[in-house]
Amino acid sequence: MSIRARVCILWVKSYLFIACFWLNSPMDDIAKPVVGNELNLEPYWLPYTANRAFKNAPRIIESAQGFYYKTRDGQTILDSFSGLWSTGLGHCHPRIVKAVQDQVAKLDYAAAFQVGHTGAFELAEKVIDFAPDGFDHVFFTNSGSESVDTALKIALGWHRVRGEGTRIKLIGRERGYHGVNFGGMSVGGIPGNRKMFGNAMLPNVDHLPHVLNLEHNAFSKGQPAWGRHLADELERIVALHDAQNIAAVIVEPVSGSAGVLVPPLGYLERLREICTRHGILLIFDEVITAFHRIGMPFGCQRFGVMPDIITTAKGITNGVIPMGAVLVSREIYQSFMNGPDYAIEFFHGYTYSGHPVAAAAGLAALDIYVEEDIGARVKELEPVFETALHSLRDAPNVIDIRNFGLMGAIELAPRPGAPGARGMEAHVKCFEQGLMVRHGMDTLAFSPFLTFTPDLLEQTFDTVRKVINTIRNS
Ligand SMILES: Cc1ncc(COP(=O)(O)O)c(C=O)c1O
């Protein structure tokens, strides 16, 4: 056989070997799922998502307008959750789109440290105009998680600069959600968010009990009557750790991510009373409840209970550009303003704090809240939402329905041995029926647009009923 023929055979053999190896390789296990137009789904590790299930049956959003998403394969989806509690003014609001487009062409970015830009100052002033009396200063962040960790650091720093550096304990609440950074995760109380990282939790954290009790409060509308005494647990925790060691208590006025847990009547008032008596700062995490989600610019105004620090994000820009803000009083701010005036007073900040494009989105969003009288629209819609939501009381497997402002939840009984399966099935089936519904385990949560309409609420809950009817019992 000629040398040429031998080389040729060798070449074919090695080609076959490589081909066989490739065909049998472990890469097969991560075959690249593609959807129309060859979109490679594999490289993207989706957050808070069942990645394998998703990649087997992807739901890809391509565009959005008003109350609707459009998927990559052309399906129109009614969004019952305003993005992720974030986009209450509707998707692609033309005024926000224009503000962002104009800003990015004018000043795309300005260094955030030791210089400033106009938009950040203007937005800080506007947020303060929006906020309850007594809140005079704003620290900008890029997310709810960053707002929470910033607030915890402000609380620790505040005690320290006033000579009470022993106050380092932080009190959160079971089932609370304060984002995913180490501070927020540690004061948070959703078990699934904690267990993988259990050994790395911050020390010096304790938790209040949560406020959900189906035995006493199932199917409550608005604030439940039972449960004020749960706030007294704070007295027990204070006695255990000693007030002199406790910096702050952090709670969501209404817990959102754990499935809309509404504070019982008198509960937040009692927390306020106890914190004040013991010199403990009270932080309200209003990442969801600020910017009219519960009918007032800030949730604390709706409850008539004033915290010392407020964290926000989401609605500040209508979710269009990531941004968060932490609000504090003049007293807290001034306590940090000591030492030589050339020295940095608070060693904290983000490259994108007060980002010009986010600030432009925020300025436009805050104008819209005022000019389109969003507060009045939410007040009108709230009872319609409550009636529509509670109309599902008799649907199969529904064990609780709860609501406050434009936040609502329907809790399904878990399927025996498969907690979370019913919730997931409902989410997927609703999507197939053209409705975006958020679920956490077996609880379906609703956060309608602040400008939604009664007929779209009816359509939403008609679809949810149809879907719940089809979810198998066993
Ligand atoms: C009350 C609360 N705090 C913090 C966060 C975390 O916000 P982000 O996801 O922007 O970090 C959330 C998110 O939903 C939230 O609801």
The ligand as a Tripos MOL2 file, in Angstrom:
@<TRIPOS>MOLECULE
LIG
   16    16     1     0     0
SMALL
NO_CHARGES

@<TRIPOS>ATOM
      1 C1        -38.2130   43.3430   50.2940 C.3       1 LIG1
      2 C2        -37.1000   43.0660   49.3480 C.ar      1 LIG1
      3 N1        -35.8520   43.3810   49.6850 N.ar      1 LIG1
      4 C3        -34.8120   43.1600   48.8610 C.ar      1 LIG1
      5 C4        -35.0110   42.5980   47.6360 C.ar      1 LIG1
      6 C5        -33.8440   42.3300   46.7180 C.3       1 LIG1
      7 O1        -33.8920   43.1780   45.6260 O.3       1 LIG1
      8 P1        -32.9510   42.8770   44.3450 P.3       1 LIG1
      9 O2        -33.4450   41.6380   43.7210 O.co2     1 LIG1
     10 O3        -33.1380   44.1190   43.5130 O.co2     1 LIG1
     11 O4        -31.5630   42.7660   44.8660 O.co2     1 LIG1
     12 C6        -36.2990   42.2630   47.2300 C.ar      1 LIG1
     13 C7        -36.5470   41.6520   45.9150 C.2       1 LIG1
     14 O5        -37.6250   41.2640   45.5660 O.2       1 LIG1
     15 C8        -37.3680   42.4890   48.1080 C.ar      1 LIG1
     16 O6        -38.6170   42.1420   47.7900 O.3       1 LIG1
@<TRIPOS>BOND
     1     1     2 1
     2     2     3 ar
     3     2    15 ar
     4     3     4 ar
     5     4     5 ar
     6     5     6 1
     7     5    12 ar
     8     6     7 1
     9     7     8 1
    10     8     9 2
    11     8    10 1
    12     8    11 1
    13    12    13 1
    14    12    15 ar
    15    13    14 2
    16    15    16 1
@<TRIPOS>SUBSTRUCTURE
     1 LIG1         1 GROUP 0 **** ****
